[in-house]
């Protein structure tokens, strides 16, 4: 896929993986729209980037999704790439957390239902473009769940399945569907689960760029590739590997 002169929307693009993807894409001559729920963080991110538009936006609120879609049609009619990067994770003990389902509801809403809603609402605009792409950011735990992030794991497994289905549904259209599957990454998002031991978000962004350029649709970043191979031969070994890494 050509990686110049595109218009790209990145949810959760003000920090971490989303920011690094935005940085690389703007450097390649694309216009990038980053969204987030923290205005100060958005402003700080935008100040470090060229050719970027920052929009305060909560992906979990349908009225804000509808407003965003309307604005994009008017202001960015050539938008042709959506990167679903926004996410949320709770770190907890599933046995001792008395109201675990409440955490589960919030994570599923942010990580899966909101992703699906934004995608479905934006697909008509993407499909109208000559070339387009959809990127869903899932995780290594889509293959083998993490004990300390149980619902996050479930939500990313749902994203993985949804990505496979939407790829099949869109295979006769102009929209290419990618899935970015990082392992533990060193970001503020992952601090609570030992993110300082993870890989750089720059590596994740670079792997996505490489996948774009070479039409690699399922992107196994770093340790995800090893876990994927383990899963094919021994699901028990894959589960053990993920949890030994404290992903």
MDAnalysis code that builds the backbone (N, CA, C; Angstrom):
import MDAnalysis as mda
import numpy as np

u = mda.Universe.empty(741, n_residues=247, atom_resindex=np.repeat(np.arange(247), 3), trajectory=True)
u.add_TopologyAttr("name", ["N", "CA", "C"] * 247)
u.add_TopologyAttr("resid", np.arange(1, 248))
u.add_TopologyAttr("resname", ["UNK", "UNK", "UNK", "UNK", "UNK", "UNK", "UNK", "UNK", "UNK", "UNK", "UNK", "UNK", "UNK", "UNK", "UNK", "UNK", "UNK", "UNK", "UNK", "UNK", "UNK", "UNK", "UNK", "UNK", "UNK", "UNK", "UNK", "UNK", "UNK", "UNK", "UNK", "UNK", "UNK", "UNK", "UNK", "UNK", "UNK", "UNK", "UNK", "UNK", "UNK", "UNK", "UNK", "UNK", "UNK", "UNK", "UNK", "UNK", "UNK", "UNK", "UNK", "UNK", "UNK", "UNK", "UNK", "UNK", "UNK", "UNK", "UNK", "UNK", "UNK", "UNK", "UNK", "UNK", "UNK", "UNK", "UNK", "UNK", "UNK", "UNK", "UNK", "UNK", "UNK", "UNK", "UNK", "UNK", "UNK", "UNK", "UNK", "UNK", "UNK", "UNK", "UNK", "UNK", "UNK", "UNK", "UNK", "UNK", "UNK", "UNK", "UNK", "UNK", "UNK", "UNK", "UNK", "UNK", "UNK", "UNK", "UNK", "UNK", "UNK", "UNK", "UNK", "UNK", "UNK", "UNK", "UNK", "UNK", "UNK", "UNK", "UNK", "UNK", "UNK", "UNK", "UNK", "UNK", "UNK", "UNK", "UNK", "UNK", "UNK", "UNK", "UNK", "UNK", "UNK", "UNK", "UNK", "UNK", "UNK", "UNK", "UNK", "UNK", "UNK", "UNK", "UNK", "UNK", "UNK", "UNK", "UNK", "UNK", "UNK", "UNK", "UNK", "UNK", "UNK", "UNK", "UNK", "UNK", "UNK", "UNK", "UNK", "UNK", "UNK", "UNK", "UNK", "UNK", "UNK", "UNK", "UNK", "UNK", "UNK", "UNK", "UNK", "UNK", "UNK", "UNK", "UNK", "UNK", "UNK", "UNK", "UNK", "UNK", "UNK", "UNK", "UNK", "UNK", "UNK", "UNK", "UNK", "UNK", "UNK", "UNK", "UNK", "UNK", "UNK", "UNK", "UNK", "UNK", "UNK", "UNK", "UNK", "UNK", "UNK", "UNK", "UNK", "UNK", "UNK", "UNK", "UNK", "UNK", "UNK", "UNK", "UNK", "UNK", "UNK", "UNK", "UNK", "UNK", "UNK", "UNK", "UNK", "UNK", "UNK", "UNK", "UNK", "UNK", "UNK", "UNK", "UNK", "UNK", "UNK", "UNK", "UNK", "UNK", "UNK", "UNK", "UNK", "UNK", "UNK", "UNK", "UNK", "UNK", "UNK", "UNK", "UNK", "UNK", "UNK", "UNK", "UNK", "UNK", "UNK", "UNK", "UNK", "UNK", "UNK", "UNK", "UNK"])
u.atoms.positions = np.array([
    [0.841, -1.199, 0.000],
    [0.000, 0.000, 0.000],
    [0.875, 1.248, 0.000],
    [0.521, 2.214, -0.806],
    [1.266, 3.464, -0.866],
    [1.118, 4.221, 0.453],
    [2.239, 4.673, 1.017],
    [2.192, 5.333, 2.319],
    [2.550, 6.803, 2.241],
    [2.118, 7.467, 1.199],
    [2.231, 8.916, 1.115],
    [0.894, 9.478, 0.656],
    [0.637, 10.716, 1.078],
    [-0.559, 11.458, 0.660],
    [-1.862, 10.788, 1.079],
    [-1.839, 10.086, 2.191],
    [-3.058, 9.536, 2.772],
    [-3.579, 10.466, 3.862],
    [-4.841, 10.300, 4.202],
    [-5.425, 10.973, 5.364],
    [-5.812, 9.885, 6.354],
    [-5.245, 9.969, 7.560],
    [-5.291, 8.868, 8.523],
    [-5.939, 9.328, 9.821],
    [-6.851, 8.535, 10.341],
    [-7.429, 8.763, 11.664],
    [-6.876, 7.727, 12.626],
    [-6.288, 8.184, 13.742],
    [-5.769, 7.279, 14.775],
    [-6.484, 7.579, 16.080],
    [-7.314, 6.659, 16.543],
    [-7.928, 6.837, 17.866],
    [-6.878, 6.531, 18.928],
    [-6.899, 7.305, 20.003],
    [-5.875, 7.120, 21.024],
    [-4.491, 7.436, 20.480],
    [-4.385, 8.529, 19.737],
    [-3.133, 8.832, 19.053],
    [-2.234, 9.830, 19.751],
    [-2.542, 10.178, 20.990],
    [-1.768, 11.227, 21.658],
    [-0.568, 10.709, 22.431],
    [-0.431, 9.399, 22.572],
    [0.682, 8.857, 23.357],
    [0.946, 7.418, 22.936],
    [2.068, 6.878, 23.406],
    [2.365, 5.464, 23.217],
    [2.427, 5.031, 21.771],
    [1.850, 3.864, 21.505],
    [1.882, 3.288, 20.164],
    [1.225, 4.228, 19.151],
    [0.072, 4.773, 19.497],
    [-0.645, 5.650, 18.579],
    [0.180, 6.859, 18.173],
    [0.861, 7.474, 19.130],
    [1.687, 8.639, 18.823],
    [2.836, 8.273, 17.900],
    [3.500, 7.156, 18.176],
    [4.638, 6.762, 17.338],
    [4.204, 6.426, 15.919],
    [3.033, 5.828, 15.771],
    [2.504, 5.574, 14.430],
    [2.230, 6.905, 13.726],
    [1.606, 7.832, 14.454],
    [1.327, 9.145, 13.881],
    [2.611, 9.830, 13.433],
    [3.644, 9.745, 14.238],
    [4.926, 10.389, 13.919],
    [5.503, 9.835, 12.619],
    [5.542, 8.512, 12.489],
    [6.099, 7.907, 11.281],
    [5.265, 8.230, 10.050],
    [3.952, 8.231, 10.195],
    [3.086, 8.502, 9.047],
    [3.184, 9.957, 8.597],
    [3.272, 10.884, 9.543],
    [3.421, 12.289, 9.138],
    [4.768, 12.508, 8.462],
    [5.795, 11.834, 8.924],
    [7.123, 11.962, 8.310],
    [7.130, 11.449, 6.870],
    [6.178, 10.571, 6.539],
    [6.085, 10.032, 5.183],
    [5.134, 10.831, 4.294],
    [4.694, 11.978, 4.780],
    [3.885, 12.843, 3.939],
    [2.397, 12.602, 3.995],
    [1.913, 12.037, 5.082],
    [0.477, 11.828, 5.274],
    [-0.074, 12.866, 6.246],
    [-1.353, 13.170, 6.097],
    [-2.016, 13.995, 7.110],
    [-2.666, 13.060, 8.123],
    [-2.371, 13.292, 9.402],
    [-2.843, 12.399, 10.456],
    [-3.748, 13.147, 11.424],
    [-4.876, 12.541, 11.717],
    [-5.820, 13.054, 12.707],
    [-5.700, 12.174, 13.936],
    [-5.310, 12.765, 15.058],
    [-5.204, 12.000, 16.297],
    [-6.351, 12.397, 17.225],
    [-6.886, 11.410, 17.932],
    [-7.947, 11.683, 18.889],
    [-7.541, 11.160, 20.267],
    [-8.194, 11.701, 21.281],
    [-7.962, 11.264, 22.648],
    [-8.924, 11.969, 23.579],
    [-8.909, 11.575, 24.837],
    [-9.860, 12.136, 25.805],
    [-9.239, 13.194, 26.710],
    [-7.948, 13.472, 26.524],
    [-7.229, 14.420, 27.372],
    [-6.717, 15.555, 26.489],
    [-7.312, 16.754, 26.630],
    [-6.953, 17.867, 25.765],
    [-5.492, 18.268, 25.914],
    [-4.990, 18.299, 27.156],
    [-3.600, 18.704, 27.372],
    [-2.640, 17.729, 26.697],
    [-2.931, 16.447, 26.803],
    [-2.068, 15.450, 26.174],
    [-2.142, 15.540, 24.651],
    [-3.344, 15.787, 24.121],
    [-3.497, 15.973, 22.682],
    [-2.697, 17.168, 22.184],
    [-2.793, 18.278, 22.909],
    [-2.079, 19.489, 22.515],
    [-0.569, 19.253, 22.536],
    [-0.102, 18.558, 23.565],
    [1.335, 18.275, 23.677],
    [1.804, 17.390, 22.529],
    [0.991, 16.399, 22.168],
    [1.344, 15.506, 21.061],
    [1.359, 16.270, 19.742],
    [0.334, 17.078, 19.507],
    [0.239, 17.826, 18.256],
    [1.407, 18.784, 18.087],
    [1.896, 19.334, 19.192],
    [3.017, 20.274, 19.138],
    [4.307, 19.599, 18.691],
    [4.369, 18.286, 18.823],
    [5.580, 17.536, 18.449],
    [5.487, 16.944, 17.041],
    [4.387, 17.171, 16.362],
    [4.168, 16.572, 15.052],
    [3.897, 17.642, 14.002],
    [4.165, 17.294, 12.768],
    [3.812, 18.147, 11.640],
    [2.626, 17.529, 10.904],
    [1.842, 18.390, 10.247],
    [0.739, 17.909, 9.407],
    [-0.222, 17.021, 10.193],
    [-0.644, 17.514, 11.346],
    [-1.526, 16.739, 12.222],
    [-2.701, 17.594, 12.662],
    [-3.836, 16.945, 12.864],
    [-5.010, 17.570, 13.451],
    [-5.365, 16.786, 14.713],
    [-5.546, 17.491, 15.827],
    [-5.892, 16.845, 17.091],
    [-7.348, 17.131, 17.432],
    [-8.091, 16.079, 17.762],
    [-9.516, 16.219, 18.062],
    [-9.821, 15.541, 19.398],
    [-10.390, 16.310, 20.322],
    [-10.846, 15.752, 21.591],
    [-12.042, 14.854, 21.314],
    [-11.963, 13.592, 21.771],
    [-12.974, 12.613, 21.336],
    [-12.962, 11.414, 22.268],
    [-14.158, 10.997, 22.684],
    [-14.321, 9.805, 23.513],
    [-15.002, 8.734, 22.678],
    [-14.237, 7.702, 22.323],
    [-14.737, 6.664, 21.421],
    [-15.888, 5.869, 22.017],
    [-16.074, 5.936, 23.332],
    [-17.140, 5.157, 23.977],
    [-18.496, 5.852, 23.917],
    [-18.547, 7.098, 23.460],
    [-19.801, 7.858, 23.447],
    [-20.333, 7.980, 22.024],
    [-21.493, 7.376, 21.790],
    [-22.007, 7.314, 20.428],
    [-22.272, 8.689, 19.844],
    [-22.737, 9.640, 20.667],
    [-23.017, 10.966, 20.128],
    [-21.733, 11.644, 19.643],
    [-20.620, 11.367, 20.319],
    [-19.345, 11.936, 19.883],
    [-18.835, 11.229, 18.627],
    [-19.114, 9.941, 18.524],
    [-18.756, 9.212, 17.304],
    [-19.509, 9.793, 16.111],
    [-20.806, 10.005, 16.281],
    [-21.618, 10.536, 15.186],
    [-21.143, 11.932, 14.777],
    [-20.779, 12.760, 15.773],
    [-20.283, 14.100, 15.464],
    [-18.956, 14.036, 14.728],
    [-18.094, 13.127, 15.169],
    [-16.798, 12.959, 14.507],
    [-16.983, 12.543, 13.054],
    [-17.843, 11.566, 12.814],
    [-18.075, 11.078, 11.455],
    [-18.580, 12.211, 10.569],
    [-19.497, 13.014, 11.075],
    [-20.026, 14.151, 10.306],
    [-18.927, 15.146, 9.971],
    [-18.073, 15.444, 10.964],
    [-16.987, 16.394, 10.741],
    [-15.976, 15.856, 9.731],
    [-15.686, 14.577, 9.805],
    [-14.723, 13.982, 8.883],
    [-15.230, 14.054, 7.443],
    [-16.509, 13.809, 7.246],
    [-17.074, 13.876, 5.894],
    [-16.931, 15.272, 5.301],
    [-17.097, 16.288, 6.152],
    [-17.034, 17.663, 5.671],
    [-15.606, 18.165, 5.527],
    [-14.764, 17.898, 6.536],
    [-13.437, 18.491, 6.591],
    [-12.346, 17.606, 5.988],
    [-12.570, 16.299, 6.016],
    [-11.553, 15.375, 5.508],
    [-12.219, 14.305, 4.629],
    [-12.810, 14.724, 3.518],
    [-13.544, 13.765, 2.677],
    [-12.653, 12.685, 2.071],
    [-11.340, 12.934, 2.013],
    [-10.418, 11.950, 1.437],
    [-9.838, 10.993, 2.478],
    [-10.334, 11.038, 3.697],
    [-9.822, 10.131, 4.733],
    [-9.925, 8.686, 4.242],
    [-8.801, 7.979, 4.292],
    [-8.803, 6.623, 3.727],
    [-8.130, 5.572, 4.607],
    [-7.668, 5.960, 5.794],
    [-7.085, 4.973, 6.713],
    [-7.624, 5.215, 8.119],
    [-8.133, 4.179, 8.737],
    [-8.568, 4.212, 10.137],
    [-7.695, 3.264, 10.934],
    [-7.092, 3.773, 12.013],
    [-6.304, 2.943, 12.913],
    [-6.976, 2.953, 14.277],
    [-7.591, 1.844, 14.631],
    [-8.291, 1.699, 15.909],
    [-7.279, 1.312, 16.989],
    [-6.784, 2.327, 17.682],
    [-5.735, 2.113, 18.668],
    [-6.199, 2.366, 20.106],
    [-7.289, 3.091, 20.287],
    [-7.747, 3.418, 21.641],
    [-8.048, 2.144, 22.424],
    [-7.639, 2.128, 23.676],
    [-7.882, 0.938, 24.497],
    [-7.822, 1.255, 25.973],
    [-8.278, 0.300, 26.761],
    [-8.298, 0.469, 28.218],
    [-8.072, -0.886, 28.862],
    [-7.302, -0.881, 29.958],
    [-7.016, -2.152, 30.638],
    [-7.077, -1.985, 32.149],
    [-7.716, -2.942, 32.806],
    [-7.679, -3.061, 34.261],
    [-6.754, -4.219, 34.639],
    [-5.969, -3.989, 35.659],
    [-5.110, -5.012, 36.231],
    [-5.756, -5.460, 37.538],
    [-6.180, -6.732, 37.606],
    [-6.836, -7.178, 38.827],
    [-6.802, -8.698, 38.946],
    [-7.095, -9.159, 40.161],
    [-7.189, -10.586, 40.465],
    [-8.643, -11.012, 40.274],
    [-8.876, -11.872, 39.324],
    [-10.245, -12.235, 38.967],
    [-10.964, -12.965, 40.106],
    [-10.213, -13.564, 41.038],
    [-10.821, -14.265, 42.164],
    [-11.181, -13.331, 43.310],
    [-10.369, -12.311, 43.538],
    [-10.598, -11.444, 44.692],
    [-11.378, -10.179, 44.351],
    [-11.475, -9.835, 43.089],
    [-12.225, -8.653, 42.679],
    [-13.722, -8.956, 42.750],
    [-14.413, -8.328, 43.721],
    [-15.804, -8.667, 43.975],
    [-16.736, -8.268, 42.838],
    [-16.421, -7.198, 42.149],
    [-17.290, -6.719, 41.074],
    [-16.517, -6.690, 39.752],
    [-15.930, -7.830, 39.465],
    [-15.102, -7.937, 38.261],
    [-15.897, -7.645, 36.993],
    [-17.178, -7.952, 36.990],
    [-17.977, -7.749, 35.787],
    [-18.080, -6.278, 35.410],
    [-17.997, -5.377, 36.404],
    [-18.059, -3.958, 36.096],
    [-16.808, -3.523, 35.335],
    [-15.664, -4.020, 35.752],
    [-14.433, -3.753, 35.010],
    [-14.528, -4.359, 33.618],
    [-15.097, -5.562, 33.553],
    [-15.231, -6.242, 32.262],
    [-16.107, -5.439, 31.310],
    [-17.197, -4.894, 31.807],
    [-18.094, -4.111, 30.959],
    [-17.372, -2.898, 30.378],
    [-16.593, -2.210, 31.219],
    [-15.892, -1.014, 30.756],
    [-14.836, -1.358, 29.715],
    [-14.097, -2.424, 29.953],
    [-13.060, -2.826, 29.002],
    [-13.653, -3.294, 27.678],
    [-14.705, -4.078, 27.740],
    [-15.323, -4.549, 26.506],
    [-15.924, -3.389, 25.720],
    [-16.496, -2.427, 26.433],
    [-17.075, -1.265, 25.761],
    [-16.006, -0.484, 25.017],
    [-14.886, -0.202, 25.678],
    [-13.820, 0.592, 25.062],
    [-13.084, -0.187, 23.984],
    [-12.685, -1.404, 24.310],
    [-11.758, -2.134, 23.445],
    [-12.420, -2.864, 22.287],
    [-13.691, -3.224, 22.446],
    [-14.339, -3.984, 21.380],
    [-15.565, -3.279, 20.804],
    [-16.588, -3.044, 21.632],
    [-17.834, -2.486, 21.098],
    [-17.613, -1.114, 20.455],
    [-16.808, -0.265, 21.099],
    [-16.563, 1.069, 20.548],
    [-15.749, 0.995, 19.265],
    [-14.788, 0.089, 19.223],
    [-14.001, -0.125, 18.007],
    [-14.903, -0.551, 16.864],
    [-15.779, -1.487, 17.144],
    [-16.680, -1.985, 16.103],
    [-17.611, -0.880, 15.621],
    [-18.131, -0.080, 16.544],
    [-19.067, 0.981, 16.173],
    [-18.388, 2.029, 15.295],
    [-17.210, 2.498, 15.707],
    [-16.506, 3.493, 14.916],
    [-16.180, 2.950, 13.525],
    [-15.756, 1.707, 13.474],
    [-15.430, 1.091, 12.186],
    [-16.656, 1.044, 11.287],
    [-17.764, 0.549, 11.806],
    [-18.969, 0.401, 10.994],
    [-19.474, 1.750, 10.478],
    [-19.382, 2.769, 11.328],
    [-19.877, 4.082, 10.936],
    [-18.955, 4.769, 9.930],
    [-17.663, 4.442, 9.956],
    [-16.717, 5.088, 9.056],
    [-16.501, 4.301, 7.759],
    [-16.937, 3.058, 7.718],
    [-16.695, 2.229, 6.539],
    [-17.249, 2.817, 5.239],
    [-18.435, 3.434, 5.226],
    [-18.891, 4.009, 3.951],
    [-17.901, 5.017, 3.372],
    [-17.294, 5.832, 4.232],
    [-16.314, 6.802, 3.748],
    [-15.046, 6.103, 3.263],
    [-14.597, 5.096, 3.993],
    [-13.402, 4.357, 3.574],
    [-13.647, 3.650, 2.245],
    [-14.797, 3.030, 2.103],
    [-15.092, 2.260, 0.886],
    [-15.247, 3.150, -0.344],
    [-15.498, 4.429, -0.115],
    [-15.628, 5.361, -1.240],
    [-14.277, 5.766, -1.820],
    [-13.184, 5.444, -1.112],
    [-11.854, 5.819, -1.570],
    [-11.296, 4.767, -2.530],
    [-10.417, 5.203, -3.404],
    [-9.798, 4.283, -4.364],
    [-8.930, 3.248, -3.663],
    [-8.186, 3.682, -2.658],
    [-7.416, 2.773, -1.797],
    [-7.669, 3.161, -0.356],
    [-7.810, 2.165, 0.499],
    [-8.113, 2.447, 1.904],
    [-7.610, 1.310, 2.782],
    [-7.524, 1.593, 4.069],
    [-7.064, 0.571, 5.009],
    [-7.732, 0.750, 6.357],
    [-7.933, -0.367, 7.010],
    [-8.421, -0.430, 8.379],
    [-7.375, -1.190, 9.186],
    [-6.971, -0.613, 10.312],
    [-6.013, -1.273, 11.202],
    [-6.634, -1.402, 12.580],
    [-6.728, -2.625, 13.083],
    [-7.167, -2.853, 14.455],
    [-5.970, -3.274, 15.291],
    [-5.752, -2.563, 16.387],
    [-4.653, -2.912, 17.285],
    [-5.188, -3.879, 18.336],
    [-4.736, -5.115, 18.277],
    [-5.148, -6.089, 19.294],
    [-3.969, -6.331, 20.235],
    [-3.541, -7.565, 20.416],
    [-2.496, -7.823, 21.407],
    [-2.060, -9.276, 21.346],
    [-0.907, -9.542, 21.913],
    [-0.442, -10.914, 22.079],
    [-1.450, -11.750, 22.874],
    [-2.196, -11.097, 23.788],
    [-3.141, -11.838, 24.633],
    [-4.414, -12.233, 23.875],
    [-4.535, -11.819, 22.618],
    [-5.606, -12.362, 21.782],
    [-5.363, -13.837, 21.510],
    [-4.108, -14.266, 21.545],
    [-3.738, -15.668, 21.326],
    [-3.730, -16.478, 22.620],
    [-3.268, -15.864, 23.706],
    [-3.197, -16.555, 25.000],
    [-3.423, -15.515, 26.086],
    [-4.446, -15.666, 26.916],
    [-4.806, -14.619, 27.865],
    [-3.811, -14.456, 29.000],
    [-3.750, -13.221, 29.517],
    [-2.909, -12.906, 30.658],
    [-3.696, -12.993, 31.952],
    [-3.148, -13.648, 32.932],
    [-3.839, -13.872, 34.205],
    [-4.222, -12.570, 34.885],
    [-3.362, -11.569, 34.818],
    [-3.610, -10.321, 35.544],
    [-4.443, -9.320, 34.748],
    [-4.686, -9.616, 33.490],
    [-5.519, -8.737, 32.656],
    [-6.576, -9.578, 31.938],
    [-7.446, -10.229, 32.715],
    [-8.358, -11.212, 32.123],
    [-9.324, -10.636, 31.095],
    [-9.986, -9.527, 31.419],
    [-10.967, -9.016, 30.471],
    [-10.305, -8.291, 29.314],
    [-9.187, -7.659, 29.543],
    [-8.429, -7.076, 28.439],
    [-8.107, -8.168, 27.426],
    [-7.710, -9.335, 27.929],
    [-7.411, -10.462, 27.046],
    [-8.641, -10.883, 26.254],
    [-9.771, -10.977, 26.932],
    [-11.025, -11.355, 26.257],
    [-11.379, -10.336, 25.179],
    [-11.233, -9.050, 25.510],
    [-11.602, -8.002, 24.551],
    [-10.704, -8.046, 23.318],
    [-9.423, -8.337, 23.507],
    [-8.516, -8.389, 22.362],
    [-8.724, -9.664, 21.541],
    [-9.150, -10.726, 22.175],
    [-9.535, -11.922, 21.412],
    [-10.749, -11.612, 20.539],
    [-11.672, -10.819, 21.080],
    [-12.836, -10.406, 20.293],
    [-12.412, -9.538, 19.114],
    [-11.480, -8.630, 19.345],
    [-10.969, -7.785, 18.259],
    [-10.312, -8.637, 17.182],
    [-9.568, -9.661, 17.598],
    [-8.914, -10.554, 16.634],
    [-9.947, -11.257, 15.757],
    [-10.976, -11.794, 16.368],
    [-12.018, -12.477, 15.602],
    [-12.760, -11.506, 14.693],
    [-13.095, -10.345, 15.223],
    [-13.792, -9.340, 14.418],
    [-12.949, -8.936, 13.213],
    [-11.654, -8.768, 13.422],
    [-10.773, -8.365, 12.326],
    [-10.767, -9.408, 11.220],
    [-10.732, -10.674, 11.602],
    [-10.755, -11.733, 10.591],
    [-12.060, -11.716, 9.796],
    [-13.162, -11.496, 10.493],
    [-14.470, -11.478, 9.838],
    [-14.606, -10.273, 8.911],
    [-14.212, -9.086, 9.391],
    [-14.369, -7.892, 8.567],
    [-13.417, -7.937, 7.380],
    [-12.271, -8.592, 7.527],
    [-11.351, -8.762, 6.392],
    [-12.007, -9.609, 5.296],
    [-12.667, -10.678, 5.713],
    [-13.378, -11.506, 4.741],
    [-14.499, -10.723, 4.061],
    [-15.220, -9.963, 4.853],
    [-16.356, -9.207, 4.314],
    [-15.914, -8.142, 3.318],
    [-14.700, -7.606, 3.504],
    [-14.233, -6.495, 2.678],
    [-13.253, -6.918, 1.584],
    [-13.046, -8.225, 1.407],
    [-11.980, -8.652, 0.513],
    [-12.224, -8.269, -0.948],
    [-13.444, -7.991, -1.332],
    [-13.726, -7.572, -2.702],
    [-13.863, -6.052, -2.822],
    [-13.438, -5.328, -1.811],
    [-13.537, -3.861, -1.813],
    [-12.135, -3.250, -1.860],
    [-12.082, -1.936, -1.787],
    [-10.802, -1.223, -1.804],
    [-10.139, -1.174, -0.427],
    [-10.805, -1.688, 0.601],
    [-10.314, -1.557, 1.973],
    [-9.480, -2.784, 2.375],
    [-8.209, -2.555, 2.654],
    [-7.346, -3.612, 3.174],
    [-7.422, -3.604, 4.703],
    [-7.454, -4.790, 5.292],
    [-7.656, -4.889, 6.738],
    [-6.414, -5.497, 7.394],
    [-5.834, -4.738, 8.329],
    [-4.629, -5.144, 9.032],
    [-4.935, -5.321, 10.524],
    [-4.178, -6.218, 11.148],
    [-4.265, -6.371, 12.603],
    [-2.865, -6.284, 13.177],
    [-2.666, -5.325, 14.066],
    [-1.383, -5.097, 14.717],
    [-1.424, -5.739, 16.096],
    [-0.512, -6.689, 16.335],
    [-0.565, -7.502, 17.555],
    [0.730, -7.354, 18.361],
    [0.820, -6.322, 19.207],
    [2.036, -6.124, 19.996],
    [2.091, -7.051, 21.206],
    [3.308, -7.295, 21.714],
    [3.460, -7.912, 23.028],
    [3.419, -6.804, 24.082],
    [4.029, -7.016, 25.214],
    [4.132, -5.964, 26.223],
    [4.965, -4.818, 25.654],
    [4.444, -3.593, 25.782],
    [5.106, -2.413, 25.223],
    [5.347, -1.406, 26.346],
    [6.473, -0.751, 26.296],
    [6.857, 0.204, 27.337],
    [6.168, 1.546, 27.106],
    [4.954, 1.668, 27.652],
    [4.182, 2.908, 27.547],
    [3.546, 3.213, 28.898],
    [3.011, 4.420, 29.029],
    [2.279, 4.766, 30.254],
    [1.097, 3.827, 30.452],
    [0.479, 3.426, 29.352],
    [-0.680, 2.531, 29.388],
    [-0.369, 1.231, 30.129],
    [0.865, 0.723, 29.969],
    [1.214, -0.598, 30.511],
    [2.038, -0.542, 31.789],
    [2.173, 0.627, 32.391],
    [3.014, 0.738, 33.595],
    [2.596, -0.234, 34.686],
    [1.293, -0.362, 34.896],
    [0.784, -1.163, 36.002],
    [1.103, -2.646, 35.849],
    [1.354, -3.081, 34.625],
    [1.635, -4.507, 34.398],
    [3.082, -4.729, 33.939],
    [3.981, -3.844, 34.395],
    [5.401, -4.046, 34.116],
    [5.849, -3.587, 32.758],
    [5.228, -2.533, 32.255],
    [5.541, -2.062, 30.920],
    [6.989, -1.683, 30.696],
    [7.691, -1.334, 31.783],
    [9.097, -0.961, 31.630],
    [9.941, -2.105, 31.090],
    [9.415, -3.322, 31.168],
    [10.120, -4.484, 30.626],
    [9.741, -4.782, 29.177],
    [8.854, -3.978, 28.632],
    [8.370, -4.231, 27.281],
    [9.221, -3.595, 26.208],
    [8.847, -3.838, 24.949],
    [9.568, -3.272, 23.821],
    [9.171, -1.812, 23.620],
    [9.924, -1.113, 22.815],
    [9.638, 0.289, 22.536],
    [8.421, 0.411, 21.625],
    [7.569, 1.414, 21.855],
    [6.454, 1.631, 20.940],
    [6.922, 2.003, 19.533],
    [8.144, 2.496, 19.429],
    [8.706, 2.810, 18.111],
    [8.809, 1.544, 17.271],
    [9.213, 0.428, 17.891],
    [9.319, -0.832, 17.151],
    [7.954, -1.270, 16.632],
    [6.935, -1.098, 17.439],
    [5.580, -1.473, 17.021],
    [5.154, -0.645, 15.810],
    [5.417, 0.658, 15.880],
    [5.055, 1.540, 14.773],
    [5.832, 1.181, 13.511],
    [7.103, 0.888, 13.652],
    [7.922, 0.532, 12.492],
    [7.441, -0.760, 11.853],
    [7.025, -1.719, 12.677],
    [6.507, -2.975, 12.128],
    [5.207, -2.757, 11.371],
    [4.385, -1.827, 11.835],
    [3.155, -1.523, 11.105],
    [3.475, -0.901, 9.752],
    [4.405, 0.038, 9.732],
    [4.782, 0.675, 8.468],
    [5.294, -0.365, 7.482],
    [6.130, -1.274, 7.957],
    [6.641, -2.339, 7.098],
    [5.497, -3.207, 6.562],
    [4.535, -3.505, 7.415],
    [3.395, -4.324, 6.998],
    [2.553, -3.608, 5.950],
    [2.344, -2.299, 6.127],
    [1.635, -1.517, 5.131],
    [2.319, -1.640, 3.770],
    [3.616, -1.458, 3.780],
    [4.369, -1.410, 2.530],
    [4.462, -2.772, 1.842],
    [4.293, -3.844, 2.631],
    [4.429, -5.193, 2.078],
    [3.145, -6.013, 2.132],
    [2.028, -5.366, 2.454],
    [0.727, -6.037, 2.528],
    [0.765, -7.277, 3.422],
    [1.281, -7.091, 4.628],
    [1.266, -8.139, 5.657],
    [0.085, -7.816, 6.571],
    [-0.930, -8.647, 6.557],
    [-2.194, -8.260, 7.174],
    [-2.314, -8.619, 8.658],
    [-1.597, -9.608, 9.124],
    [-1.586, -9.918, 10.558],
    [-0.150, -9.753, 11.039],
    [0.069, -8.757, 11.878],
    [1.417, -8.303, 12.205],
    [1.776, -8.757, 13.614],
    [2.636, -9.756, 13.705],
    [3.052, -10.332, 14.986],
    [4.341, -9.647, 15.436],
    [4.211, -8.664, 16.292],
    [5.347, -7.858, 16.710],
    [6.118, -8.563, 17.822],
    [7.434, -8.626, 17.698],
    [8.278, -9.142, 18.763],
    [7.867, -10.517, 19.253],
    [7.636, -10.630, 20.561],
    [7.328, -11.912, 21.178],
    [6.019, -12.519, 20.694],
    [5.147, -11.712, 20.093],
    [3.893, -12.259, 19.576],
    [4.154, -13.345, 18.540],
    [5.197, -13.181, 17.749],
    [5.525, -14.192, 16.732],
    [5.876, -15.530, 17.383],
    [6.621, -15.477, 18.479],
    [6.996, -16.716, 19.159],
    [5.783, -17.379, 19.817],
    [4.924, -16.563, 20.419],
    [3.726, -17.116, 21.052],
    [2.810, -17.731, 20.001],
    [2.711, -17.112, 18.843],
    [1.889, -17.642, 17.766],
    [2.383, -19.023, 17.332],
    [3.684, -19.173, 17.190],
    [4.243, -20.472, 16.812],
    [4.006, -21.506, 17.907],
    [4.144, -21.098, 19.160],
    [3.866, -22.009, 20.274],
    [2.406, -22.454, 20.252],
    [1.519, -21.517, 19.984],
    [0.091, -21.809, 19.990],
    [-0.258, -22.882, 18.970],
    [0.402, -22.849, 17.833],
    [0.109, -23.813, 16.775],
    [0.468, -25.238, 17.197],
    [1.455, -25.365, 18.069],
    [1.927, -26.686, 18.483],
    [1.477, -27.094, 19.877],
    [1.362, -26.096, 20.765],
    [1.006, -26.407, 22.151],
    [0.347, -25.198, 22.803],
    [-0.993, -25.126, 22.795],
    [-1.673, -24.008, 23.441],
    [-1.271, -23.816, 24.901],
    [-0.995, -24.936, 25.598],
    [-0.589, -24.836, 26.998],
    [0.741, -24.102, 27.130],
    [1.662, -24.361, 26.206],
    [2.961, -23.689, 26.236],
    [2.818, -22.205, 25.929],
    [1.931, -21.875, 25.005],
    [1.692, -20.471, 24.679],
    [1.125, -19.725, 25.879],
    [0.175, -20.343, 26.568],
    [-0.417, -19.731, 27.758],
    [0.635, -19.514, 28.836],
    [1.478, -20.496, 29.033],
    [2.539, -20.390, 30.033],
    [3.536, -19.296, 29.655],
    [3.858, -19.190, 28.374],
    [4.814, -18.198, 27.923],
    [4.305, -16.786, 28.147],
    [3.051, -16.555, 27.796],
    [2.487, -15.233, 27.974],
    [2.484, -14.821, 29.444],
    [2.122, -15.735, 30.309],
    [2.029, -15.380, 31.719],
    [3.385, -15.344, 32.408],
    [4.368, -16.031, 31.888],
    [5.706, -15.911, 32.437],
    [6.306, -14.553, 32.096],
    [5.831, -13.979, 30.977],
    [6.292, -12.646, 30.581],
    [5.495, -11.565, 31.291],
    [4.462, -11.928, 32.005],
    [3.593, -10.994, 32.711],
    [3.023, -9.954, 31.753],
    [2.529, -10.439, 30.615],
    [1.952, -9.545, 29.631],
    [0.573, -9.083, 30.100],
])
